Each structure stands twice: as structure tokens, then as C-alpha cells.
Amino acid sequence: MHTPLMLQTVLGLDAARIAHAFLVSPTTMGQRLVRAKTKIRDGGIQFEVPQERELPQRLDAVLEAIYSAIGFGWDDMAGMDQSGRELAEEAIWLGRVLLQLMPREAEVRGLLALMLHCEARRRARRGPEGRYIPLSEQDSEQWSLPLIEEAERHLAEASSRGRTGRFQLEAAIQSVHAERARSGRTEWGAIMLFYEQLIRISPTLGTRTGHAAAAAEARGPEAGLAVLDAIDPESVSGYQPYWAVRAHLLQRLAMTSEAADAFDRAIGLAEDPAVRQFLLQRRG
């Protein structure tokens, strides 16, 4: 509960938003937060600035909280909403502070590189009147080259440490996407390999869904669909990205009826009106 507590106490997010990030119901997350706070109160645990020697054992939870914060910032209308932009900026600022405190930690640089790569594309994620634009269709000339270059420097430094971790691999995936600004194409084979490494470390729904999308681009829609079919159906019932990717792959395979059903699930689960409209247009 370290990460949810930080998100609520430090960044002021409510239980419903935190629950969305952890793929549980708001009621469940609310109950967990209450139990954790009760334990803190009853145990007389104080808020204290940790000693330097204590930082490493607390690092994972802090990295996860910053990662969740940047995710909330991107989800808030992809930068169309000012509160989302401010939260994303706050997360990047926290990443820079953490780097000052722990400059030798590879995963700190990996997370900062990941955030900078994604922040570099903020302007390109929306068209006129807020229209949603997926990564594959974004105009790379609108990407921020200074942010990309900074991200690459941090990723290179992290890689030199010889301790590969989750955030470095996620940053490496974004680095491959960023190469399109220079080469005009995306090396999906490399992205698929990075996802395969990432799954060994962090087999989350997001990772496995991203792996499916990359496999489909590298090896064809059948390969991507096979990855999706291997995921437990109960775990994805409310996970919108899974249904969006599944709908896209089924449509590519001309499985019209199945694709329509998947699109309906993805549309129903989409919280962003612009994403919902995008999916409605793709459904046809």
C-alpha cells in the first residue's frame, strides 16, 4: 500500500482514480487505504524524512508512485486538461529530484527517460478540436527533440550501469518509437523483443497487451491475437486497452462480427470522449 498512500497523501488523488491505475474497484481501494491508515495510526508511525541508508529499500514504491502519477497526467485528456498537464509536470519534476538524490540508480534514470520520451509527444497526441491521434499516426515533426535527446542521454547512462530493470525496458521501447522521427519507420521487431524481456520482469496486463500489439506489427495479426488469447479472460474484462487492441487485430483479420463485439467493449470502457469517438469511427 506504499504507492497508493503516496498518491493520495502527497499528490492528493482520490481513491477512485487510484483504483483505476491498480485495476480494482474504487470501493476495494478505499477499504485498503482506510485499513492502511488505521494501521499507521494505531502503530504510532510518524512521517519522517528517511536517512540516506534507507533510500534503496524505499525506492521501488517511490518509482511506482511517480510512474502512476505520470500515467494519470497522460490520461487526463492527454494534456488537453490543465490539471493533467500539471500532474505530468509534477511527476517529471519528482523524477529529477529523485535523480539528484540517487544518481547511481539505473532505474531512476530509466523512469525519467521513459517520462521524457512520452512527454515529448504530448503536442502530437491531439489534433484540431481535441481529436485523438494514436502513436502510429502522429506527426513526428511535432515531437520535442530536446526532450527526446535528454531521454536518450539518461537511458544510455542507465544502460551503462549493467542493471536492466522494468523502467529501462519501457524507456527502450519508447526510444525505438522515437527513432521514427529520424528514420521514418518503426522497428517493431526490436519493440517486440523488448516487450518479451519486460514480461519476464513485469508481466502486467499493460505489458502483455503491448507485447500483443508489437507482435502483430512484427509478425502479423494472428501472432498478436495468439498473445491476447493466452491472457486470462477474467483479468481483462474491464481493461480497455486489451479490447481496443483485440478489436483492431480482429478487424485486420476480417473477422467482422468478433471485431464489432470487441470494439463495443472497448468503446464502453473508454473514459476519454476523444478515444471513444476514435474507436467509433474505426468500428464503422
C-alpha positions in Angstrom: 0.0 0.0 0.0 3.0 2.3 0.0 2.3 3.5 -3.6 -1.5 4.2 -3.2 -0.8 6.0 0.1 1.8 8.3 -1.6 -0.6 9.0 -4.4 -3.3 10.1 -2.0 -1.3 11.8 0.7 1.4 13.5 -1.4 -0.4 14.2 -4.7 -4.0 14.4 -3.4 -5.6 11.8 -5.7 -8.8 10.2 -4.6 -9.5 6.5 -4.2 -11.4 6.2 -7.4 -8.5 7.5 -9.6 -6.0 5.4 -7.7 -8.2 2.3 -8.1 -8.3 2.8 -11.9 -4.5 2.6 -12.0 -4.4 -0.6 -10.0 -7.3 -2.2 -11.8 -9.5 -2.6 -8.8 -12.9 -1.2 -7.8 -13.0 2.2 -6.0 -14.7 0.5 -3.1 -11.8 -2.0 -2.8 -9.1 0.7 -3.0 -11.0 2.9 -0.5 -11.1 0.0 2.0 -7.4 -0.8 1.6 -6.5 2.9 2.1 -8.6 3.0 5.3 -7.0 -0.1 6.7 -3.5 1.2 5.9 -4.2 4.5 7.6 -5.7 2.7 10.6 -2.5 0.6 10.9 -0.4 3.8 10.7 -2.5 5.5 13.4 -2.7 2.5 15.7 1.0 1.8 15.3 2.0 5.4 16.0 4.0 5.5 12.8 5.3 9.0 12.1 6.1 10.8 8.9 9.8 11.1 8.8 12.5 12.1 6.3 14.4 8.8 5.7 18.1 8.6 6.2 20.3 8.1 3.2 20.9 4.5 4.0 17.1 3.8 4.0 16.5 5.2 0.5 17.3 2.0 -1.5 14.7 -0.1 0.3 12.1 2.5 -0.3 13.0 3.2 -3.9 10.6 0.7 -5.7 7.5 2.1 -4.1 8.6 5.7 -4.9 9.3 4.8 -8.5 5.9 3.2 -8.8 4.2 6.2 -7.4 5.9 8.6 -9.8 5.1 6.2 -12.7 1.4 6.2 -11.6 1.4 9.9 -11.4 2.7 10.4 -14.9 0.1 7.9 -16.1 -2.7 10.0 -14.5 -1.2 13.1 -16.2 -1.3 11.4 -19.6 -4.8 10.0 -19.1 -6.3 13.4 -18.3 -7.2 14.3 -21.9 -3.6 13.7 -23.0 -2.7 17.2 -22.0 -5.9 18.9 -23.0 -6.8 19.3 -19.4 -4.6 21.7 -17.4 -4.7 19.5 -14.2 -3.4 16.6 -16.2 -0.6 18.7 -17.6 0.4 19.9 -14.2 0.4 16.4 -12.8 2.6 15.1 -15.6 5.0 18.1 -15.0 5.0 17.3 -11.3 5.9 13.7 -11.9 8.8 14.6 -14.1 10.0 17.2 -11.5 9.8 14.4 -8.9 11.9 12.2 -11.2 14.5 14.8 -11.5 14.6 15.3 -7.7 15.0 11.5 -7.2 17.9 11.5 -9.7 19.7 14.2 -7.6 19.2 12.0 -4.5 20.2 8.7 -6.2 22.2 9.5 -9.3 23.7 6.0 -9.5 20.4 4.1 -9.6 19.8 2.9 -13.1 16.0 2.6 -12.7 15.7 6.2 -11.6 17.3 7.3 -14.9 15.2 4.7 -16.7 11.9 6.1 -15.3 13.0 9.7 -16.1 13.9 8.7 -19.7 10.5 7.0 -20.1 8.6 10.0 -18.8 10.6 12.4 -21.1 10.1 10.3 -24.2 6.3 10.2 -23.6 6.1 13.9 -22.7 8.0 14.7 -25.9 4.9 13.5 -27.8 2.3 15.5 -25.9 1.5 18.0 -28.6 1.1 15.3 -31.3 -1.4 13.2 -29.4 -4.3 15.5 -30.2 -5.5 17.1 -33.5 -7.8 20.0 -34.1 -10.6 20.2 -31.6 -9.0 17.6 -29.4 -9.2 14.7 -31.8 -7.3 11.6 -30.6 -4.3 10.6 -32.7 -2.7 7.2 -31.9 1.1 6.9 -31.8 1.4 5.2 -35.2 -0.4 8.1 -36.9 1.3 11.0 -35.0 3.3 13.6 -36.9 6.8 13.1 -35.6 7.8 16.6 -36.6 5.6 17.8 -33.6 7.6 15.7 -31.1 10.0 17.6 -28.9 13.6 16.8 -30.0 15.2 18.4 -26.9 13.1 16.1 -24.6 13.9 13.1 -26.7 17.6 13.9 -26.7 17.6 14.3 -22.9 15.7 11.0 -22.5 18.3 9.2 -24.7 21.1 10.5 -22.5 19.5 9.2 -19.4 18.7 5.9 -21.0 22.3 5.5 -22.2 23.7 6.3 -18.7 21.2 3.8 -17.2 22.3 1.1 -19.6 25.9 1.6 -18.7 25.2 0.6 -15.2 24.6 -3.0 -16.2 21.4 -3.5 -14.2 18.5 -3.7 -16.6 15.1 -3.1 -15.0 11.4 -2.5 -15.8 11.6 1.2 -16.4 14.7 1.0 -18.6 13.0 -1.6 -20.8 9.8 0.6 -21.1 12.0 3.6 -21.9 13.9 1.5 -24.5 10.5 0.7 -26.2 9.7 4.4 -26.3 13.2 5.1 -27.7 12.6 2.8 -30.6 9.3 4.6 -31.3 11.2 7.9 -31.2 13.6 6.7 -33.9 10.7 7.2 -36.4 11.4 10.9 -36.2 14.8 10.2 -37.8 14.3 7.2 -39.9 10.7 7.5 -40.8 9.9 3.9 -39.8 9.4 1.8 -36.6 11.4 -1.3 -35.8 8.6 -3.4 -34.5 10.9 -6.5 -34.2 13.0 -4.6 -31.7 10.0 -3.4 -29.8 8.6 -7.0 -29.6 11.9 -8.2 -28.2 12.0 -5.5 -25.5 8.4 -6.5 -24.5 9.5 -10.1 -24.2 12.2 -9.1 -21.8 9.8 -6.8 -19.9 7.2 -9.6 -19.5 9.9 -11.6 -17.6 10.2 -8.8 -15.1 6.7 -7.3 -15.0 4.0 -9.5 -16.6 1.3 -6.9 -16.2 -1.8 -6.6 -18.4 -0.4 -3.5 -19.9 2.9 -5.2 -20.8 1.2 -8.2 -22.3 -1.2 -6.1 -24.3 1.6 -4.0 -25.6 3.5 -7.2 -26.5 0.5 -8.4 -28.5 0.3 -5.1 -30.4 4.1 -5.3 -31.2 3.9 -9.0 -32.2 1.0 -8.1 -34.6 3.1 -5.4 -36.3 6.2 -7.6 -36.4 4.7 -11.0 -37.3 1.1 -10.4 -38.4 -2.3 -10.0 -36.6 -2.5 -13.8 -36.0 0.6 -13.6 -33.8 -0.8 -10.7 -31.9 -4.1 -12.4 -31.4 -2.4 -15.5 -30.1 -0.7 -13.4 -27.4 -4.0 -11.9 -26.4 -5.7 -15.3 -26.3 -3.2 -16.5 -23.8 -4.3 -13.9 -21.2 -6.8 -15.0 -18.6 -10.2 -13.7 -19.8 -11.4 -12.8 -16.4 -8.4 -10.5 -15.8 -9.2 -8.3 -18.9 -13.0 -8.0 -18.5 -12.6 -4.3 -17.6 -9.3 -3.5 -19.2 -10.0 -1.1 -22.1 -6.6 -1.3 -24.0 -6.9 -5.1 -24.3 -10.3 -4.8 -26.1 -9.1 -1.9 -28.3 -6.1 -3.9 -29.5 -8.2 -7.1 -29.9 -10.8 -5.2 -32.0 -8.1 -3.8 -34.2 -6.5 -7.2 -34.8 -9.8 -9.0 -35.5 -10.7 -6.2 -37.9 -7.4 -6.8 -39.8 -8.3 -10.5 -40.0 -11.7 -9.6 -41.5 -13.4 -11.3 -38.5 -16.2 -8.7 -38.7 -18.6 -9.9 -36.1 -16.0 -10.6 -33.5 -14.3 -7.3 -34.2 -17.5 -5.4 -33.7 -18.1 -7.1 -30.3 -14.6 -6.2 -29.2 -15.0 -2.6 -30.4 -18.2 -2.3 -28.4 -16.4 -3.5 -25.3 -13.5 -1.0 -25.9 -15.9 1.8 -26.6 -18.0 1.1 -23.5 -14.8 1.1 -21.3 -13.3 4.2 -22.8 -13.3 7.1 -20.3 -11.9 9.7 -22.7 -14.6 11.0 -25.1 -12.0 11.6 -27.9 -10.8 8.0 -27.6 -14.4 6.8 -27.7 -15.0 8.8 -30.8 -11.9 7.4 -32.4 -13.0 3.8 -31.7 -16.5 4.5 -33.0 -15.0 5.7 -36.3 -12.7 2.7 -36.6 -15.6 0.3 -35.8 -17.5 1.7 -38.8 
